[in-house]
């Protein structure tokens, strides 16, 4: 039985280390402070008994749990990221531990009247009677993805301590900068040496995902012409008005707040401008590759139409692909999803197989030759002050890792 107190201590030890990543940085890791947890993790992996523990010049960590069976078993891996999102501060995280949650409002910060309420966050009611870890309302928690790291380390420790659980060779990988889309960029798949792996980076208990968005980023720049407003008739071109026209010409209901499930979207996430120049930053998302390409084409055609109206090169749109739907790479090896599903069912966890409305390191790794479905890590409300994680979900995810290892070895023998 995995100790709840041990899990809490380990998780709190991780989240109180600030590892926020920085999209403006060009280094890997993008912030120097990510090294603080990376070095700590490398030492901890040695202490719990793993072999071949390495940490490279970019803070990518790998380690091995050797096989304890005689027959051939595919080498599998488990991967999580240790950076936290730059969307909200991860400095001075003060975890609050709520024992035996009663299903009522949780006061995160009385002084600032910050409340985590099941009236708004209905998922909370699933965890009535459980132990919930929250923030104090002034930071994110970092369960994305330090819960995943806690689960992997705890599972490896448990397997070391319980050699009666038979398993093949298992590889562990921890990455920086996943939250800014670079987690897999310098991951050495060949060195990792697994036939397949799982990212422990999902949300609620039971999630099992092998589909994600196709993703691109778009930067739209609109040039205007500044003239004294008293003498501007027929001369001034206000880039902000053209930007507004561009925004309003895209489908208004195809935005994140109006879409769900397999529906894609255009998301304007940043806008800066004045009369002379305005910049719009979008992300483009769709599960269907054909629809994804069509969305990019819509933006380029709109750019051309407005340029024909206002003059060539008034608007420039640069679109860069970010990652793709891993379904294409997972479907030929669906047994790796099946074994995870069997593991959950063996532990009385109802698998929730659905598409990710986002991406993980696993989507990029799958296209790099390492098929990599995603499994729940247990947290909710990522990237903000209302983030929380039930301790029981962390324990269950830890058990799923152990069970996948056991079933993989057993099925290889048959």
C-alpha positions as CSV (number, residue, x, y, z in Angstrom):
1,X,0.0,0.0,0.0
2,X,1.4,3.4,-1.0
3,X,1.6,5.8,2.0
4,X,-0.6,8.9,1.7
5,X,1.7,10.8,4.0
6,X,4.7,9.9,1.9
7,X,3.0,11.0,-1.3
8,X,1.9,14.3,0.2
9,X,5.4,15.1,1.5
10,X,7.0,14.3,-1.9
11,X,4.4,16.3,-3.8
12,X,4.6,19.4,-1.5
13,X,8.4,19.2,-1.8
14,X,8.1,19.5,-5.6
15,X,5.5,22.2,-5.9
16,X,7.3,24.5,-3.4
17,X,10.2,24.8,-5.9
18,X,9.5,27.5,-8.4
19,X,10.0,26.1,-12.0
20,X,8.0,28.6,-14.1
21,X,9.1,28.5,-17.7
22,X,9.6,31.6,-20.0
23,X,8.4,31.7,-23.6
24,X,10.6,34.7,-24.4
25,X,13.8,32.9,-23.4
26,X,16.0,31.2,-26.0
27,X,17.8,28.9,-23.6
28,X,17.0,25.3,-22.5
29,X,15.7,25.2,-19.9
30,X,14.1,28.6,-20.4
31,X,14.6,29.6,-16.8
32,X,17.6,28.9,-14.6
33,X,15.4,28.1,-11.6
34,X,14.2,24.9,-13.4
35,X,17.6,23.5,-12.5
36,X,16.8,23.6,-8.8
37,X,14.1,20.9,-9.1
38,X,15.9,19.0,-12.0
39,X,19.0,18.5,-9.9
40,X,16.9,17.5,-6.9
41,X,15.0,14.9,-9.0
42,X,18.2,13.4,-10.4
43,X,19.5,12.8,-6.9
44,X,16.2,11.4,-5.7
45,X,16.1,8.9,-8.6
46,X,19.5,7.6,-7.5
47,X,18.4,7.5,-3.8
48,X,15.3,5.3,-4.6
49,X,17.5,2.8,-6.4
50,X,17.2,3.5,-10.1
51,X,20.2,3.0,-12.4
52,X,21.7,4.9,-15.4
53,X,20.5,8.2,-13.9
54,X,21.5,11.1,-16.2
55,X,20.9,14.8,-16.5
56,X,22.1,16.5,-19.6
57,X,23.2,20.0,-20.4
58,X,19.5,21.0,-21.1
59,X,18.2,19.5,-17.8
60,X,16.6,16.4,-19.5
61,X,16.6,13.6,-16.9
62,X,16.5,9.9,-17.7
63,X,16.8,6.8,-15.5
64,X,16.3,3.1,-15.6
65,X,14.5,0.5,-13.5
66,X,16.1,-2.8,-14.7
67,X,13.9,-5.8,-15.6
68,X,13.4,-8.4,-12.9
69,X,12.2,-11.2,-15.2
70,X,14.0,-13.7,-17.4
71,X,11.9,-13.4,-20.6
72,X,11.9,-10.6,-23.1
73,X,9.7,-7.7,-22.3
74,X,9.3,-4.5,-24.3
75,X,11.1,-1.6,-22.7
76,X,8.5,1.0,-21.7
77,X,8.8,4.5,-20.4
78,X,7.0,7.1,-18.2
79,X,7.5,10.8,-18.8
80,X,6.5,14.1,-17.1
81,X,7.6,17.7,-17.2
82,X,8.8,19.7,-14.2
83,X,8.2,23.3,-15.5
84,X,5.1,25.1,-14.6
85,X,3.0,27.5,-16.8
86,X,4.0,31.1,-17.2
87,X,0.2,31.9,-17.3
88,X,0.2,32.4,-13.6
89,X,3.0,32.8,-11.0
90,X,4.5,29.7,-9.4
91,X,6.6,31.6,-6.9
92,X,6.2,31.0,-3.2
93,X,3.5,28.3,-3.6
94,X,1.9,27.6,-0.2
95,X,-0.1,24.3,-0.5
96,X,-3.1,23.9,1.7
97,X,-4.1,20.3,2.6
98,X,-7.9,19.8,3.2
99,X,-8.5,16.4,4.9
100,X,-11.9,14.7,4.4
101,X,-13.3,17.3,2.0
102,X,-16.9,18.0,3.0
103,X,-18.2,19.1,-0.4
104,X,-18.5,22.8,0.6
105,X,-16.7,26.0,-0.4
106,X,-12.9,26.0,0.3
107,X,-11.6,29.3,1.4
108,X,-8.2,29.6,-0.3
109,X,-7.5,33.1,0.9
110,X,-9.7,34.8,3.5
111,X,-8.0,38.2,3.2
112,X,-8.5,38.4,-0.5
113,X,-11.9,36.5,-0.5
114,X,-10.6,33.9,-2.9
115,X,-12.9,30.8,-2.8
116,X,-12.8,27.4,-4.5
117,X,-16.4,26.6,-4.8
118,X,-18.2,23.5,-6.1
119,X,-21.0,25.8,-7.3
120,X,-18.5,26.9,-10.0
121,X,-16.1,24.0,-10.2
122,X,-18.5,21.1,-10.1
123,X,-15.7,18.4,-10.4
124,X,-14.9,19.1,-6.7
125,X,-17.9,17.1,-5.7
126,X,-16.3,13.9,-7.1
127,X,-13.8,14.1,-4.3
128,X,-16.0,14.5,-1.3
129,X,-14.4,12.6,1.6
130,X,-10.9,12.7,0.0
131,X,-7.8,14.7,0.8
132,X,-7.4,17.7,-1.5
133,X,-4.3,19.9,-2.0
134,X,-5.0,23.5,-3.1
135,X,-3.1,26.8,-3.3
136,X,-3.5,29.8,-1.0
137,X,-5.1,31.6,-4.0
138,X,-2.1,33.7,-4.9
139,X,-0.3,31.2,-7.1
140,X,-0.9,28.1,-9.2
141,X,-0.2,24.8,-7.5
142,X,1.9,23.0,-10.1
143,X,0.1,19.7,-10.2
144,X,0.6,20.2,-13.9
145,X,2.9,18.3,-14.0
146,X,4.5,17.8,-10.6
147,X,1.7,15.4,-9.8
148,X,2.9,13.3,-12.7
149,X,6.5,13.4,-11.5
150,X,5.4,12.4,-8.0
151,X,3.5,9.5,-9.4
152,X,6.4,8.2,-11.5
153,X,9.0,8.5,-8.8
154,X,6.6,6.9,-6.3
155,X,5.8,4.0,-8.6
156,X,9.5,3.3,-9.3
157,X,10.2,3.4,-5.6
158,X,7.4,1.0,-4.9
159,X,8.5,-1.4,-7.6
160,X,12.1,-1.3,-6.3
161,X,10.8,-2.1,-2.8
162,X,8.4,-4.9,-4.1
163,X,10.4,-7.2,-6.3
164,X,7.5,-9.7,-6.2
165,X,5.8,-7.4,-8.8
166,X,7.4,-8.7,-12.1
167,X,8.2,-6.1,-14.8
168,X,10.5,-5.5,-17.7
169,X,12.9,-2.7,-18.1
170,X,11.3,0.7,-17.4
171,X,12.7,4.1,-18.5
172,X,11.9,7.3,-16.7
173,X,12.1,10.8,-18.4
174,X,11.6,14.3,-16.9
175,X,11.6,17.3,-19.2
176,X,11.8,21.1,-18.9
177,X,9.7,23.7,-20.9
178,X,6.7,21.6,-21.8
179,X,4.4,24.5,-20.9
180,X,5.9,26.7,-23.6
181,X,5.8,23.9,-26.2
182,X,9.4,22.9,-26.1
183,X,9.4,19.9,-23.8
184,X,10.2,17.3,-26.4
185,X,12.4,19.5,-28.6
186,X,15.7,18.2,-27.2
187,X,14.5,14.8,-25.9
188,X,16.8,12.1,-27.1
189,X,14.4,9.3,-28.1
190,X,17.3,7.0,-29.2
191,X,19.0,7.4,-25.8
192,X,15.7,6.8,-24.0
193,X,15.4,3.5,-25.8
194,X,11.8,2.6,-25.0
195,X,9.4,0.9,-27.5
196,X,6.6,3.1,-26.2
197,X,5.9,5.4,-23.3
198,X,3.2,7.2,-21.4
199,X,3.1,10.9,-20.3
200,X,1.5,11.3,-16.9
201,X,0.1,14.7,-17.7
202,X,-3.7,14.4,-17.9
203,X,-6.3,15.8,-15.5
204,X,-9.0,13.9,-13.7
205,X,-8.8,10.3,-12.6
206,X,-9.4,7.9,-15.4
207,X,-8.3,10.0,-18.3
208,X,-6.6,8.1,-21.1
209,X,-5.9,10.0,-24.2
210,X,-4.3,9.2,-27.6
211,X,-5.7,12.1,-29.6
212,X,-4.8,15.8,-29.4
213,X,-5.1,18.9,-31.4
214,X,-3.1,19.8,-34.4
215,X,-1.7,23.1,-33.5
216,X,-0.2,26.2,-35.1
217,X,0.6,29.7,-34.0
218,X,-0.1,32.8,-36.1
219,X,1.3,36.3,-35.9
220,X,-0.6,38.9,-37.8
221,X,1.0,42.3,-38.2
222,X,-0.9,45.3,-39.5
223,X,0.8,48.5,-40.6
224,X,-0.9,51.8,-40.5
225,X,0.1,55.4,-41.2
226,X,0.3,58.0,-38.5
227,X,-0.7,61.6,-39.5
228,X,-1.7,64.6,-37.3
229,X,-5.3,63.9,-36.5
230,X,-6.3,67.4,-37.4
231,X,-5.1,66.9,-40.9
232,X,-5.7,63.2,-41.3
233,X,-8.5,63.1,-43.8
234,X,-7.7,60.7,-46.6
235,X,-4.2,60.2,-45.3
236,X,-4.3,58.4,-41.9
237,X,-4.5,54.6,-41.8
238,X,-5.3,53.3,-38.3
239,X,-3.9,49.9,-38.0
240,X,-6.1,49.2,-35.0
241,X,-9.3,49.5,-37.0
242,X,-8.0,47.1,-39.7
243,X,-7.0,44.7,-36.9
244,X,-10.6,44.9,-35.6
245,X,-11.9,44.1,-39.0
246,X,-9.5,41.1,-39.2
247,X,-10.7,39.8,-35.8
248,X,-14.4,40.3,-36.7
249,X,-14.0,38.5,-40.0
250,X,-13.0,35.2,-38.4
251,X,-15.9,33.0,-37.3
252,X,-17.0,34.4,-34.0
253,X,-18.4,31.2,-32.6
254,X,-15.2,29.2,-33.4
255,X,-13.3,30.4,-30.4
256,X,-12.3,28.4,-27.2
257,X,-15.3,29.8,-25.2
258,X,-17.8,28.5,-27.8
259,X,-16.3,25.1,-28.7
260,X,-15.9,21.7,-27.1
261,X,-15.0,18.0,-27.8
262,X,-13.7,17.7,-31.4
263,X,-14.5,21.3,-32.4
264,X,-11.5,23.4,-33.4
265,X,-11.0,27.1,-32.9
266,X,-9.1,30.3,-33.6
267,X,-7.9,31.9,-30.4
268,X,-6.7,35.5,-30.2
269,X,-4.5,35.4,-27.1
270,X,-2.5,38.6,-27.4
271,X,-3.0,42.0,-29.0
272,X,-0.7,45.1,-29.0
273,X,-1.1,48.1,-31.1
274,X,-1.3,51.8,-31.9
275,X,-2.2,53.8,-35.0
276,X,1.0,52.9,-36.8
277,X,1.2,49.1,-36.1
278,X,-0.9,46.4,-34.4
279,X,0.1,42.8,-33.8
280,X,-2.3,40.0,-33.2
281,X,-1.2,36.6,-31.9
282,X,-3.4,33.6,-32.5
283,X,-3.3,29.9,-31.8
284,X,-5.1,27.7,-34.3
285,X,-6.4,24.3,-33.1
286,X,-8.2,21.3,-34.7
287,X,-8.2,17.6,-34.3
288,X,-9.0,16.9,-38.0
289,X,-6.0,17.5,-40.2
290,X,-8.1,18.7,-43.1
291,X,-10.0,21.2,-41.0
292,X,-6.7,22.3,-39.5
293,X,-5.2,23.1,-42.9
294,X,-8.5,24.9,-43.8
295,X,-8.2,27.1,-40.8
296,X,-4.8,28.2,-41.7
297,X,-6.0,28.9,-45.3
298,X,-8.9,31.0,-43.9
299,X,-6.4,33.3,-42.2
300,X,-4.2,33.6,-45.2
301,X,-7.1,34.4,-47.6
302,X,-8.4,37.0,-45.1
303,X,-5.0,38.6,-45.1
304,X,-5.0,38.7,-49.0
305,X,-8.5,40.2,-49.1
306,X,-7.7,43.0,-46.7
307,X,-4.4,43.7,-48.5
308,X,-6.4,44.1,-51.7
309,X,-8.6,46.5,-50.0
310,X,-6.0,48.6,-48.1
311,X,-2.9,48.1,-50.2
312,X,-0.3,45.3,-50.5
313,X,1.7,44.4,-47.5
314,X,-0.5,46.3,-45.1
315,X,-1.1,43.0,-43.4
316,X,1.4,40.1,-43.1
317,X,0.5,36.8,-41.5
318,X,3.1,34.3,-40.4
319,X,1.9,30.8,-39.4
320,X,4.0,28.1,-37.8
321,X,3.0,24.6,-37.0
322,X,3.6,23.6,-33.4
323,X,2.5,20.0,-33.1
324,X,0.2,17.4,-34.6
325,X,-2.5,14.9,-33.6
326,X,-0.7,11.8,-32.2
327,X,-3.6,9.6,-33.1
328,X,-2.0,8.9,-36.5
329,X,1.1,7.4,-34.7
330,X,-0.8,5.6,-31.9
331,X,-3.5,3.8,-33.9
332,X,-1.0,1.3,-35.5
333,X,0.1,0.3,-32.0
334,X,-3.2,0.4,-30.1
335,X,-2.1,-2.3,-27.8
336,X,-0.3,0.3,-25.8
337,X,-3.6,2.1,-25.1
338,X,-5.3,-1.3,-24.4
339,X,-2.8,-2.2,-21.7
340,X,-3.3,1.1,-19.9
341,X,-7.1,0.6,-20.1
342,X,-6.7,-2.9,-18.7
343,X,-4.5,-1.5,-15.9
344,X,-7.2,1.0,-14.9
345,X,-10.0,-1.5,-15.0
346,X,-7.9,-3.9,-12.8
347,X,-7.8,-1.1,-10.2
348,X,-11.5,-0.3,-10.5
349,X,-10.9,2.9,-12.3
350,X,-13.3,3.8,-15.1
351,X,-11.2,4.7,-18.1
352,X,-12.2,8.1,-19.7
353,X,-10.9,7.8,-23.2
354,X,-11.2,11.1,-24.9
355,X,-9.4,13.6,-27.1
356,X,-7.1,16.2,-25.5
357,X,-8.2,19.8,-26.2
358,X,-4.5,20.7,-26.1
359,X,-1.2,19.0,-26.5
360,X,1.4,17.1,-24.4
361,X,5.0,16.2,-24.9
362,X,3.6,12.9,-26.0
363,X,2.2,14.4,-29.2
364,X,5.6,15.5,-30.3
365,X,7.4,12.4,-29.1
366,X,5.0,10.2,-31.0
367,X,6.1,11.9,-34.2
368,X,9.8,11.5,-33.1
369,X,9.4,7.7,-33.0
370,X,8.2,7.2,-29.4
371,X,4.4,6.4,-29.4
372,X,3.2,8.1,-26.2
373,X,-0.4,8.2,-25.0
374,X,-1.4,10.4,-22.0
375,X,-2.6,9.2,-18.6
376,X,-4.3,11.2,-15.9
377,X,-2.1,12.8,-13.2
378,X,-5.1,13.9,-11.1
379,X,-5.1,17.7,-11.1
380,X,-7.8,20.1,-12.0
381,X,-8.0,23.8,-13.0
382,X,-4.4,24.0,-14.3
383,X,-2.5,27.2,-14.8
384,X,-4.4,29.3,-12.2
385,X,-5.1,30.1,-8.6
386,X,-8.0,27.5,-8.4
387,X,-5.8,24.5,-9.2
388,X,-6.1,21.5,-7.0
389,X,-5.4,17.8,-6.8
390,X,-6.9,15.0,-4.8
391,X,-4.2,12.9,-3.1
392,X,-6.2,9.8,-3.8
393,X,-5.9,10.5,-7.5
394,X,-2.1,10.7,-7.2
395,X,-2.1,7.4,-5.4
396,X,-4.3,5.8,-8.1
397,X,-2.1,7.1,-10.9
398,X,0.9,5.7,-9.1
399,X,-0.9,2.3,-8.9
400,X,-1.7,2.5,-12.7
401,X,2.0,2.9,-13.5
402,X,2.8,-0.2,-11.5
403,X,0.0,-2.2,-13.0
404,X,1.0,-1.2,-16.6
405,X,4.5,-2.4,-15.9
406,X,3.2,-5.7,-14.4
407,X,0.7,-6.4,-17.3
408,X,3.3,-5.6,-20.0
409,X,5.6,-8.2,-18.5
410,X,2.8,-10.7,-18.1
411,X,1.5,-10.2,-21.7
412,X,5.0,-10.6,-23.1
413,X,5.2,-14.0,-21.5
414,X,2.0,-15.3,-23.1
